[in-house]
């Protein structure tokens, strides 16, 4: 448990399933507000992780790019799928709707 907490403190956007995030929070005996504060994210962001919304939104970004015929290199695909910030995913989805290339959607240097 200590290792999980330390990992979350170092990287508050780990590659965890929604049930994993919820389980860690339950094991620590913390409310969503307490846990979100501990790992440095907002309560709505934590709620979206626990509900699996970020994964669905990342898939939406990739689907729009695919339908529009925009090639997505593996590094960009991995970055999109790893993103847990719902605001960032929403920005990428909006950009994907009008983009002509992946560079118009995300800055791959980040």
SULQUITA-V745230 format. One record per run of one state. SS is the DSSP state (~ for helix, > for strand, _ for the rest). FROM is the first residue (numbers start at 0). TO is the last residue. Records with the same first field share a line. If there is no record, write none. Layout:
# SULQUITA-V745230
SS: FROM-TO + FROM-TO
This chain:
# SULQUITA-V745230
_: 0-0 + 10-16 + 28-30 + 39-41 + 51-51 + 67-72 + 82-84 + 96-100 + 104-109
~: 1-9 + 17-27 + 31-38 + 42-50 + 52-66 + 73-81 + 85-95 + 101-103
